[in-house]
Amino acid sequence: MQNQQTVAQSTATIASAVRTFSGNMAQKAALEQEATRQETLDDWAQHQPEQLAKYNSKETEAEKTNFLLENSPSFQTAYETKASWGIGGSNS
C-alpha cells in the first residue's frame, strides 16, 4: 500500500511539473509570436510600406493574422510554435 501511495504521489508531481513546463512554453511562444509580429511590421514600415498598408487595411485581428501568415515566414513559424504548445497542440 505504501508503494502505491508513493508511486501515485510521484506521478502527480511529475504531471504537475509537465503542466507547468507546457504552460511556460506556451506563454513564451505567445510572447515570441507577438515580438515577431512587431518585427515584421517594423520591417514592412521601413522596406515594404505597401505591405504595411495592406495589413493595416484589414478590419479584424483574424484578417491581420491571416495576412501575416500568408506574407511572413518568420511569423508563420512563430504562430505554429505557439499552436504546438497551446491546448491540444502536439507539445502540450
N, C-alpha and C positions, 0 to 999 in steps of 0.2 A: 504493500500500500504506500509506503514511504517513497519507493522508487517511482511509482505512478505520479505522485504529487510533485516530485522533483522534476520529472520529465514534463508534466503539464505546465509547471511554473516556468521552466526553461523555454518551452515552446512559446508561451505567451510573451515572454521577454523578447525573444527573437522576433516574433511577429510585430511587436510594438516598435522595435528598432527598425525593422524593414519599412513600416508605415511612415515613421519619422523621416527616414532617409529618402523615401519616394516623395514625400511631401516637400522636403527641402529641395530636391532635384527639380520638382515641378515648379516651385517658386523661382528657382534660379533660371530655369528655362524661360519662364514668363518674363522675367526681367531682361534676359538676353534678347528675347523677341522684340520687346519694346525698344531696347537700345539699337537693335538692327533696323527697326522701322525708322527711328530718328536719324540714324546714319545714312540710310537710303534717301530720306527726304532732304537731308542736308546736301548730299552729293548731287541730287537732282537740281536743287536750288542753284548750285554752282555750275554744273556742267550740262544739265538737261532740263532747262526751265519748262520746256513743253511737256515733259513727263510730269513734272510737279503740277502744272496747270491741269492736266488730265486727272491726276489724283485728286486735286482739290475740287474738281467739278463733280466728283461722286457725292451723292447725298447721304448715304448711310455708312456707318463704320464697316458693315459687311461688304459693301461695294468697294470701299477703300482697301480693305484687307484682300479681297479677291484681286484687285488691280495690282497690289504689291506682289501677291503670289504669282501672278502672270508675268510680271516685269522685273522682279528682283530675285535672282537665285539665292543670294545670301538671306533674304527674308524668308524665302521658301524653306531653306534649311532650318532656320530658327523656328519657324512655325511647326515644322514636322517634329523637331526635337521637343518642343513644348507639348505637342499632341501625344508623343510617345510616353511622356512622363505623367500626363494627366489621367484622370479616372478612365479606366478602360483601355488605356494605352498599353503598348507592348512592354513597357518598362515599369508600369505601375504595380 
